[in-house]
Amino acid sequence: MLADLVRLMIRELTGFPELFESRRQGVLAILYRRGTEWITTLRDQGRADVTDPEPPPPCSSPP
């Protein structure tokens, strides 16, 4: 279903750049979330050794 949505977006929404961009962002958010869930599951099962490629910035201590 997701592949069909992407195909439809590319074919039909190119004439509507604002609408295309908002839909593209939504699809990317779903892909990132599902990818994160999959990798997290593999890590939790011990099937993958995963480190965050972009760890959060260090917290600064209060003055």
DSSP file (Angstrom, degrees, kcal/mol; ACC not computed):
  #  RESIDUE AA STRUCTURE BP1 BP2  ACC     N-H-->O    O-->H-N    N-H-->O    O-->H-N    TCO  KAPPA ALPHA  PHI   PSI    X-CA   Y-CA   Z-CA
    1    1 A M     >        0   0    0      0, 0.0     4,-2.1     0, 0.0     5,-0.1   0.000 360.0 360.0 360.0 -42.3    0.0    0.0    0.0
    2    2 A L  H  >  +     0   0    0      1,-0.2     4,-2.5     2,-0.2     5,-0.2   0.906 360.0  52.1 -63.6 -40.4    2.8    2.4    0.8
    3    3 A A  H  > S+     0   0    0      1,-0.2     4,-2.4     2,-0.2    -1,-0.2   0.891 108.7  51.2 -62.6 -38.5    4.5    1.7   -2.5
    4    4 A D  H  > S+     0   0    0      2,-0.2     4,-2.5     1,-0.2    -1,-0.2   0.898 109.3  50.6 -64.6 -40.1    1.2    2.4   -4.3
    5    5 A L  H  X S+     0   0    0     -4,-2.1     4,-2.6     2,-0.2    -2,-0.2   0.923 111.0  47.8 -64.2 -44.2    0.9    5.8   -2.4
    6    6 A V  H  X S+     0   0    0     -4,-2.5     4,-2.4     2,-0.2     5,-0.2   0.925 112.3  49.7 -62.6 -44.2    4.4    6.8   -3.4
    7    7 A R  H  X S+     0   0    0     -4,-2.4     4,-2.2     1,-0.2    -2,-0.2   0.916 112.2  47.8 -60.5 -44.3    3.8    5.8   -7.0
    8    8 A L  H  X>S+     0   0    0     -4,-2.5     4,-3.2     1,-0.2     5,-0.5   0.909 110.4  52.3 -62.8 -43.1    0.6    7.8   -7.1
    9    9 A M  H  X5S+     0   0    0     -4,-2.6     4,-1.8     1,-0.2     5,-0.3   0.924 111.4  45.8 -60.2 -45.3    2.2   10.8   -5.5
   10   10 A I  H  <5S+     0   0    0     -4,-2.4     4,-0.4     1,-0.2    -1,-0.2   0.905 119.6  40.7 -65.9 -40.6    5.0   10.8   -8.1
   11   11 A R  H  <5S+     0   0    0     -4,-2.2    -2,-0.2    -5,-0.2    -1,-0.2   0.891 129.0  23.3 -75.7 -40.9    2.6   10.4  -11.0
   12   12 A E  H ><5S+     0   0    0     -4,-3.2     3,-0.5    -5,-0.2    -3,-0.2   0.762 116.3  52.6-103.5 -28.5   -0.2   12.7   -9.9
   13   13 A L  G ><<S+     0   0    0     -4,-1.8     3,-2.1    -5,-0.5     7,-0.4   0.450  74.9  95.8 -96.7   1.4    1.0   15.3   -7.5
   14   14 A T  G 3  S+     0   0    0     -4,-0.4    -1,-0.2     1,-0.3    -2,-0.1   0.792  84.0  56.9 -63.1 -24.5    3.9   16.8   -9.4
   15   15 A G  G <  S+     0   0    0     -3,-0.5    -1,-0.3     1,-0.2    -2,-0.1   0.522 106.1  53.3 -79.8  -4.7    1.6   19.6  -10.7
   16   16 A F    <>  +     0   0    0     -3,-2.1     4,-2.8     1,-0.1    -1,-0.2  -0.680  66.6 175.4-129.2  76.3    0.8   20.5   -7.1
   17   17 A P  H  > S+     0   0    0      0, 0.0     4,-2.5     0, 0.0     5,-0.2   0.825  77.6  51.0 -58.3 -37.3    4.2   21.1   -5.4
   18   18 A E  H  > S+     0   0    0      2,-0.2     4,-1.9     1,-0.2     5,-0.2   0.936 114.8  42.7 -66.8 -44.7    2.8   22.3   -2.0
   19   19 A L  H  > S+     0   0    0     -3,-0.2     4,-2.2     2,-0.2     5,-0.2   0.907 113.6  53.1 -65.9 -41.9    0.5   19.3   -1.7
   20   20 A F  H  X S+     0   0    0     -4,-2.8     4,-2.8    -7,-0.4    -2,-0.2   0.927 108.5  50.0 -58.8 -45.8    3.3   16.9   -2.9
   21   21 A E  H  X S+     0   0    0     -4,-2.5     4,-2.3     1,-0.2    -1,-0.2   0.905 110.2  48.7 -63.6 -42.4    5.7   18.2   -0.3
   22   22 A S  H  X S+     0   0    0     -4,-1.9     4,-1.6     1,-0.2    -1,-0.2   0.908 114.7  45.6 -65.7 -39.7    3.3   17.8    2.6
   23   23 A R  H  X S+     0   0    0     -4,-2.2     4,-2.4     2,-0.2    -2,-0.2   0.890 110.5  54.4 -67.9 -39.2    2.4   14.2    1.5
   24   24 A R  H  X S+     0   0    0     -4,-2.8     4,-2.6     1,-0.2    -2,-0.2   0.915 107.2  50.5 -61.2 -43.3    6.1   13.4    1.0
   25   25 A Q  H  X S+     0   0    0     -4,-2.3     4,-2.1     1,-0.2    -1,-0.2   0.892 110.2  50.4 -62.0 -39.9    6.9   14.5    4.5
   26   26 A G  H  X S+     0   0    0     -4,-1.6     4,-1.8     2,-0.2    -2,-0.2   0.914 111.3  47.4 -64.6 -43.0    4.1   12.3    5.9
   27   27 A V  H  X S+     0   0    0     -4,-2.4     4,-2.5     1,-0.2    -2,-0.2   0.914 111.7  50.8 -65.3 -42.7    5.3    9.3    3.9
   28   28 A L  H  X S+     0   0    0     -4,-2.6     4,-2.9     1,-0.2     5,-0.2   0.893 107.2  54.2 -62.4 -38.9    8.9    9.9    5.1
   29   29 A A  H  X S+     0   0    0     -4,-2.1     4,-2.3     2,-0.2    -1,-0.2   0.911 110.0  47.1 -61.6 -41.6    7.7   10.1    8.7
   30   30 A I  H  X S+     0   0    0     -4,-1.8     4,-2.8     2,-0.2     5,-0.3   0.934 112.8  49.1 -64.6 -45.9    6.0    6.7    8.4
   31   31 A L  H  X S+     0   0    0     -4,-2.5     4,-2.5     1,-0.2     5,-0.2   0.923 112.6  47.1 -61.1 -45.0    9.1    5.2    6.8
   32   32 A Y  H  X S+     0   0    0     -4,-2.9     4,-2.5     2,-0.2    -1,-0.2   0.915 113.2  49.0 -62.7 -43.0   11.4    6.5    9.4
   33   33 A R  H  X S+     0   0    0     -4,-2.3     4,-2.4    -5,-0.2    -2,-0.2   0.938 114.0  44.5 -63.7 -46.6    9.1    5.4   12.2
   34   34 A R  H  X S+     0   0    0     -4,-2.8     4,-2.3     2,-0.2    -1,-0.2   0.891 113.7  50.8 -66.8 -38.2    8.7    1.9   10.8
   35   35 A G  H  X S+     0   0    0     -4,-2.5     4,-2.6    -5,-0.3     5,-0.2   0.914 110.7  49.2 -63.4 -41.9   12.5    1.6   10.1
   36   36 A T  H  X S+     0   0    0     -4,-2.5     4,-2.6    -5,-0.2    -2,-0.2   0.909 110.7  50.0 -62.9 -43.1   13.2    2.7   13.7
   37   37 A E  H  X S+     0   0    0     -4,-2.4     4,-2.3     2,-0.2    -2,-0.2   0.914 111.8  48.6 -61.7 -42.8   10.8    0.2   15.1
   38   38 A W  H  X S+     0   0    0     -4,-2.3     4,-2.3     2,-0.2    -2,-0.2   0.935 114.0  44.6 -63.5 -48.2   12.4   -2.6   13.0
   39   39 A I  H  X S+     0   0    0     -4,-2.6     4,-2.5     1,-0.2    -2,-0.2   0.896 112.5  52.4 -65.3 -40.0   16.0   -1.7   14.0
   40   40 A T  H  X S+     0   0    0     -4,-2.6     4,-2.9    -5,-0.2    -1,-0.2   0.905 109.0  50.3 -62.1 -41.5   15.0   -1.4   17.6
   41   41 A T  H  X S+     0   0    0     -4,-2.3     4,-1.9     2,-0.2     6,-0.2   0.930 110.5  49.0 -62.0 -46.0   13.4   -4.8   17.6
   42   42 A L  H  <>S+     0   0    0     -4,-2.3     5,-2.5     1,-0.2     6,-0.8   0.915 113.5  47.6 -59.1 -43.2   16.5   -6.4   16.0
   43   43 A R  H ><5S+     0   0    0     -4,-2.5     3,-1.5     4,-0.2    -2,-0.2   0.935 110.9  50.2 -63.0 -47.0   18.6   -4.6   18.7
   44   44 A D  H 3<5S+     0   0    0     -4,-2.9    -1,-0.2     1,-0.3    -2,-0.2   0.794 109.7  51.6 -64.2 -28.6   16.4   -5.7   21.5
   45   45 A Q  T 3<5S-     0   0    0     -4,-1.9    -1,-0.3    -5,-0.2    -2,-0.2   0.493 115.6-116.8 -84.0  -4.4   16.5   -9.3   20.3
   46   46 A G  T < 5S+     0   0    0     -3,-1.5    -3,-0.2    -4,-0.3    -2,-0.1   0.668  84.7 117.8  77.1  16.7   20.3   -9.2   20.2
   47   47 A R  S   <S+     0   0    0     -5,-2.5     2,-0.3    -6,-0.2    -4,-0.2   0.513  74.3  33.5 -93.4  -6.2   20.3   -9.7   16.4
   48   48 A A        -     0   0    0     -6,-0.8     2,-0.8    -5,-0.2    -2,-0.2  -0.991  66.3-141.1-150.0 140.2   21.9   -6.3   15.7
   49   49 A D        +     0   0    0     -2,-0.3     2,-0.5    -3,-0.1    -6,-0.1  -0.890  37.5 176.9-100.7 105.8   24.5   -4.2   17.4
   50   50 A V        -     0   0    0     -2,-0.8     2,-0.4   -11,-0.1    -2,-0.1  -0.926  16.8-177.3-121.1 131.4   23.2   -0.7   16.8
   51   51 A T        -     0   0    0     -2,-0.5    -2,-0.0     4,-0.0     3,-0.0  -0.932  40.3-100.3-120.0 151.9   24.4    2.7   18.0
   52   52 A D        -     0   0    0     -2,-0.4    -2,-0.0     1,-0.2     0, 0.0  -0.560  24.4-154.4 -71.4 120.1   22.8    6.0   17.3
   53   53 A P  S    S+     0   0    0      0, 0.0    -1,-0.2     0, 0.0    -3,-0.0   0.736  93.1  34.7 -69.1 -20.0   24.6    7.7   14.4
   54   54 A E  S    S-     0   0    0      3,-0.0    -2,-0.0    -3,-0.0     0, 0.0  -0.631  83.3-169.4-131.9  74.5   23.5   11.1   15.6
   55   55 A P        -     0   0    0      0, 0.0    -4,-0.0     0, 0.0     0, 0.0  -0.244  36.5 -90.8 -62.9 155.4   23.4   10.9   19.4
   56   56 A P        -     0   0    0      0, 0.0     3,-0.1     0, 0.0    -4,-0.0  -0.274  51.5 -92.1 -63.4 153.1   21.7   13.9   21.2
   57   57 A P        -     0   0    0      0, 0.0     3,-0.1     0, 0.0    -3,-0.0  -0.314  52.2 -92.1 -62.9 149.5   24.0   16.8   22.1
   58   58 A P        -     0   0    0      0, 0.0     2,-0.3     0, 0.0     0, 0.0  -0.321  42.0-112.1 -63.5 145.9   25.4   16.6   25.6
   59   59 A C        -     0   0    0     -3,-0.1     2,-0.4     1,-0.0     0, 0.0  -0.596  27.5-131.8 -77.4 135.6   23.4   18.3   28.3
   60   60 A S        -     0   0    0     -2,-0.3    -1,-0.0    -3,-0.1     0, 0.0  -0.698  21.7-118.2 -87.7 142.5   25.1   21.4   29.7
   61   61 A S        -     0   0    0     -2,-0.4    -1,-0.0     1,-0.1     0, 0.0  -0.537  35.3-100.9 -78.3 145.7   25.1   21.6   33.5
   62   62 A P              0   0    0      0, 0.0    -1,-0.1     0, 0.0     0, 0.0  -0.314 360.0 360.0 -64.9 148.9   23.3   24.6   35.0
   63   63 A P              0   0    0      0, 0.0    -2,-0.0     0, 0.0    -3,-0.0   0.495 360.0 360.0 -66.3 360.0   25.6   27.4   36.1
